[in-house]
């Protein structure tokens, strides 16, 4: 006679007990291994967080910016290690190799699909949040910034030393430097100065042998790879040496909103021809959202928000727009002059009374469920095409677009200069975006389904063969690897979308520096077959 099935709650309870026992075992094994591998510079037990540690949940969730991966059913690490010194990272790598457990590396938490802190196999997280120094040298116009620093901390550190220097990087202050720079990095000075990685002069990385290497020691191939190819495929990025850029004492911003009833279609159509060729000091982002119409009761419309940063004063900006983009209708009354650091706060959606110290706050308020995707547009979309897209956006529901214009410096740098290939030939990059607050599987299916449908509808209008994607907008919809014998073929599916013709060079570097594929995750660079 067969035994009756255990009640589901007993099964769950048994699994939880097994998981805790496994985590305790890994914690003890790691402590012993770390003491052997760092006898002269011991790693404090206080930087190791097992699931039974009262601080484990806080440490884990502090840098999760997507509630989809902060649920009771989401995979949890067996251990979180948060080293206090760079010298502690090598022993962590060596011990993870010795134990034979997957190591995930997290530097900020703005990881749209959670690949730095979830897995379907037992894993530990190497969390870099304690390694966040920013050392600015204005005389040399450089800075060393550790991987666990946020962009806000970097911007603040520069501002404290100089009011006429900045750095071309993202507009969200809580993004981690390590992931942002290793994936390329861009922001609202992209047309003037290119990508963040176009201003990286040196780096420190821990390799698979636990060694700390700078640019000279790692060699130019590996240095090339970690400037846009993703650091976590090759080692643990400790810090980058960056070159600062000059910013004027006065910059200008504007935000102009137009609905379809206010001729938005014609203006967006014209934007595609003008924005990539306009003055390099000007960046215009277009945010497109389905909203409730104010003129047609009960109906939806599309609102286009044109948001700018101009590296100059309002008079010159108005002159540029009146000459090259009069359709937008910009007047001086629409412009606000400010300092560069004030523009950083503006683009991060802080009001004009906010003090610069807010950039040092590392945790985001109001974290939502979200999904992001990306595309590149190489040929202007016709007015008929735009009108069809608007109908589909309204039909789909909640998904919005952001158009980030290219041109300028991006058209001057060869695609092979860094692993990031999407430069000349692209008019703008699209970020698809949907956020929601409703919990549960049904809500997840609904909103993720919405963004996937709109992405599918956009196929005729975006890059092809392959359809490009941006590495820092992680998207497992475009492919994953199981890191088995077929990893190269699996990796090529998403790899050519992220890296185009640079993919095979990245594979060669990976095979050279990590032939056993220790540094791996669901979208890592595979080794050569």
N, C-alpha and C positions, 0 to 999 in steps of 0.2 A: 504493500500500500504506500502511495506517495505521500510525503509530508505536505500539509497545506501550505500555500504561499504565505510568506511573511507580509504583514500589513506594510503599505508603502512608507508610512512614517518610520517604521522600524528599519526598513532598508535604508532610508535617507539618514537616519541616526547612525546606523552602522557605517555608512560611507563617510560621514563626518568624523567619526571616531578614527577610522582608518586614515583619513586625510591628516588629521591632527598628529597621529602617531608617526606618519611618514614625515611630516614637517618637523617634528621634534627630532627625529633621527637625522634629517638633513642638517638641522641647526647644530646638533652636537658634532656631526661629522665635519661640518664647515669650521666650527670653532677650533677643533683639533687640528685641522689642516692649515688654517690661517696661522695658528701659533707656531707651526713648524716652518711655514714659508716666510714669516716675517718676525723672526726672533729678536732682531735688533730694533725694530720699529713696530711693536705690537698694535694690532687693530683692536680698538675698544669693543668689548661685547655690547656696549650701549648703541653701537651703530648697526647691530644685527637685529632684525625684527622678525620673529616667527609669528605664525597666526595666533599663538597663545599670549603674545605680548600685548598688553593693554593699548599700546600706541600703534599696533600694526594697522588697524583699519584706518586710522587718521593719516598715517604716512602713505598708505596705499591710495586713498581717495583724494588727498590734497592736490595731486597733480593729474587727476582724471577730469578732463574737460568735456567728456561726452557721457551722459548718463546711460547710454545704451550698454556701456561696459562697467557700470557701477550698480549692478543688481545682485540679488542673492544667488542667482544661478550662474553669474559670470565666473570664468575661471580665475582662481587666485594663485599667486605664487606661493611656493613652499617656504620662501625666505626672501626678505628684502635686505640688501646690504647698502648702506649709505656712507661711504668712506669720507673721512675728514681730511685726508691728505692724498695727493696724487700718488705717493709711494705705496698707498694701500690698495690701489686698483690692480696692480700686477698680481699680487697674491690671490685676489679674488678670481681673476681669470684662470690662474693655475689650479686653484682648488676646484672650480667648476669643471675644468677638464679632467682632473683626477677623479672626481666623483662621477663624472659622466652625466651631468645634468645640463639642460639648456639654460643659457644665460641671456636674459633680455636686458637691454640697456635703455634707460630712460633719462632724458635730460630736461624735459619741460612738461610733458603731458599733453601738449597740443598735437595729439596723434589721432587723426580723425577716425581711424578704424582700430585703434587700440593695440597695434602690433608691438608696442614696447612694454606692454604689461598684461597681456593675456596670451594663452597658448592652449593647444589641445593635448600637450604632453606635460609631465612634471617640469617645472622651471623655477628659476630664481630671478629676481630683479636686482640689477645693479643700478641704484638710483643716485644721480649725480648732484642732487640739490644742495649738498653741503659744499661742493666745489664751484663757487660762484664769484670769485674775485674778479675785479675789473681794474686793471692797472694802465692808466692813460698817460702817455708821454707826448705832451703837446709840442715840445721842441722838435721831436722826431715825427710828429703827426701820425703816431701809431698807438695801438693799445693791445695788451694781452688780455684776453677775456676767457675765463674758464667755461667749460661746456654747460655747467649747471646754472650759470647766470641767465637771467631773462633779458629780453630786448629792452625792457623798461629800465633795468639796472644798468645796462650798457649805455643807453641814451642819457640817463641821469649822470653817470660817471663822466661822460664826455662834457655835458653841459656844465658840471661843476668846475671843470678846468678851462673851458673856452665857450664863448658865446657865438663864435664864428666857425665852429667845426661840428660835423655830424657824421652819420654813417648810414649808407643806403641799405635799409633792412625793413622788416615788416611793420605793419601799423598796429599790431596787437601787442601791448607791453608784456603780457604774461607768457609769450612764446619763449621756449628755451633756446639759447644760442646754439648748443651742440647740434640739435636736429635741424634748426633753421639753416645754418651755414653749410652743414654737410649735405643738405638737399638742394642747395642753390641759393635760396633766399632772395626775395625781392620786396620792394616797397614802392612808395610814391616818388622816389627819385630815380626810378629805373631807367627813364628815358635820358636823364642827364648823366648817370654814373653806372648804369648796368646793374648786375646782380651783386648781392653781398659777397659771393665767392670771387668776384672779379677784383676784390680788394683784400684778399688774404695772402700774406707774405710768408707765413710759417705756421707750424702746428706742432702740438705734442700729442702722441698717440701711444697707447699700450697695445702691443701686438700679441699674437697668439702664444708667444713664448714668455709673456709677462714683462717684456722690456719696454721702457719709456724711450720713444724715438722722436727726434725733431726732424725737420725737413731734410737736413743733410744726411742723417742716419737712416731715414726711411727710404730715401731715394725719390726721384722725380715722378716715377710711375705711381707709387702709392700716394704721394702728395697730390698728384693730379686727380686720383680716384676719389679722395675724400673732400674734394671741392665741387660737390654736386652729384656724386655717385652714391651718397648715403654712407655715413661713417660706420654704422652698425654691421655692415657686411665685412669689414676689414679689421676692426679692432675697436678700442674704446677711445673716443676723442676726449682728450683732457682739456685742451685749450687751443685757441686760434690767435695768431698775431695778425691784426687787421690794420689797414691803412685808413686813416680818417679822410673825410672830404671837406672841402670848404662850403659853407653855407652863408648866404648874405645876412646882414643884420636884420633885414626886413623881408619876410615872405608874405604871400597873399593866398587866402583860401576863398572859395565860394561854394555854395550849394544851391543849385537851381533845379526845381522840380517841375516836370511837365507830365500831364496825363494824355491819353489818346485824344481826348477832346480838346487839348491844348497843342495839338500838332506834334506830339511826341514821336510819331512814326517818321515824319520827315526829318526831324532833328537827329534822331538816332541813325537814320540812314546816312545823313551827311557826316555825322561823327566818324563813321568808319573810314571815310576818305581823308578827313582832315586831321584827326587826333594823332595818327602815327607819323605825320609829316610836319606837324606844327613845331614851334619853338621848343627846343629840347629842355628848356627850363620849366615847361608846363606838362603836368600829368593830369589827365582827366579820367576818373573812374565813373562808369555808369552802372547804377544799381537799378534793376528792373524787377518790379514786384506786382503781383495781382492784388488790387485793393478794391474797396467798395467805392463806387462812383458817387461823387457829390452832386452830379447834375442829373443822373438817371437813377431814380430811386429803385433800390433793390437789385441793381445790376453791378457787375464787376467791370473794372477797367484795368489798364496797365499804367503804372506810374514809373517814369524814368527820372532818377535823381542823378544829376551831373555834379560830381564832387571833385574839387581840384586842390592841387598844391602847385603854386607858382613860385619859383625861386627869384623873386623880384618884387617890385612895388606894384600897387594897384593901377597906377597910370599906365605903366608899360603893359600890364596884363590886359587892360581894356583895349589898348591899341592893338595888341596881338589878336585878340578875339574879334574885334570889329573888322580887322583886315581878313582874317582867315576863316572865321566861324561866326559870321554875323547872325546866322540862323538861331543861335542860342539866345541872342538878345541880352547879352551881359551888359550891365551898367556899373558904374563905380559904386552905386548904392548896394550892389550885390556883394561887393568885395569887403573882406576884413583883413587888414594888415596886422601882422604879429611877428614874434620871434620864431625861430625854427622850433625850439622846444615847446612853445605854445601850440604850434601846429601839430606836434606829436600828440599833445593832450587832446586837441580838437579831433584828430583822426581816430583817437581811441574813445571818442564819444564822451569825454569829460567836459563839463561846462567851463566857461571862461574865468570862473573864480577859483578853479581847482589849483592847488599848489603842486609844484613839480615833484614833491616827495611821494605823491601817489604812485609814481612810476616804480617805487621800491616795493609796492604791495604785490606779492607773488600769487595770491589766490584770487580766482575770478568769482564774482558774485553771479548768482542766477544761472548756474550751469544747466543746460537743457539736454534733451535727447536731440541728436542731430545726425545728418548724413551730408557728405560733400562729394562732388565729382568735378572733373575738369575737362576742358577741350581747348583747341586752338582754331582760330578763324583766319584763313589765308586769302579769301576772296570776299569782297563786300557782299552782304546779304541784300537782296533786292527789297524794294518796298513791299511787293506782293509777298515775298518770303517772310518779312518781318510781321506783316499783318496775319499771316498764317500761324506764325510762332505765338503771337499774342493770343490768338484764339485757343491754341493748345495749352498755353499757360493757364488761362482762365478755366479751361475744361479740366485740367489736371488738378488744380486746387491751390496749393500753398507754396509751391516751389518758386524760388526767385533766381535771378542771374546776377552776376557781377561781371562786367566787361572791364578788363585791365589793359589799357592801351600799350602797345610796344612802339617800335621805331626808335629813332635817336641812337643812343649808344648801343642798344641791343642789336641794331642792324650792322654795326661796325666790327663786332667781335666774332671770329669764326666759330662755327658750331662745335668744332673739335677742341677748342681752347680749354674747355672744362667739360666734364661729363654731361652737364646740362646742354641740350642741343637746340632748344626751341628759341631761336634768335631771329635772324633775317628771314623774311618771307611770311612771318606771322603779323597780322594786323593787331590782334589782341587775344588775350587768354580769357576763357570763360570759367568762372567758378559757379557751379550749381549749388544751391543751398536750400536746405529745409530744416527747420527747428520745430520741436513740439514738446509739450509738457505732459501730455497724457501718458500714463504708464500702461504696460501690458503688451502682449504679443500682437494683438489685433492692431493697436496703434502703430507698432513698429512696422508691421506688414503694410499698413495703409500708406504711411509717409515715405518709407523706403521705396515702395511701389510707385509712388508719385514721381520721385526724382528719377527713377529708372525709366519710367515712361517718357518723361520730358527729354532725357538724355537720348533715348531711342529716336524720338521725333526730330532731334537736331542733326541726325546723321548726314543728311544731304548738304548741310551748311558748313561742316567743319573739316579739319584735316583728315586725310585718308592714306591708307597703305604705308605705314600704319596710322591709325587714329591716335594722335598724340595725347599725352597726359602728363601732369606735373607731379613729380615725386613727393613733394611735401603736402600734396592733397591726397594722402594715402587712400586707395580705393581698391578693395579686394575684389570688386566686381570684375575688374579687368584681368584677373588671374592670380593664382597663388602657386607656390611650390610646396611639395611635401618633403623636400630635402632627401629624397631617395635616389635610386639609380636613374630616374628620369628627370632629375632636377634641372638639367640644362634645357631640355625641351620645354619643361613647365616654366622655367624662368624666362625663357625667350619671349613667351607670350606677353607678359607684362613688361619685360625688360626693354623691348624695342619701342614700346609706347612711351616709356619714361625717358629712354636714352637714345633712341633712334640708332644711328650708325656708330655710336660710342659703346653700345652694349658689349660687343665682343672684346673690345679693349679692356673693359671693366672685368670681364670674365678672365682674361689673361692675368690681370693684376691680382684678382682674387685667388686664382690657382697658384700664383707665385707666393703670395704671403700667407695664405690659409688653405693649403691643399686638402686638409681633412675636413674643411667646412665646419669648423667649430663655431664661428660667428655666423649664425643663421637665424632666419625667421621666415615668416610666410611670404615675404616679397624680397628676400635678400638676393644678392648676386650669386649665382651658382658657380661651381668650379667647372673647369673644362671637362667634357665627357671622356 
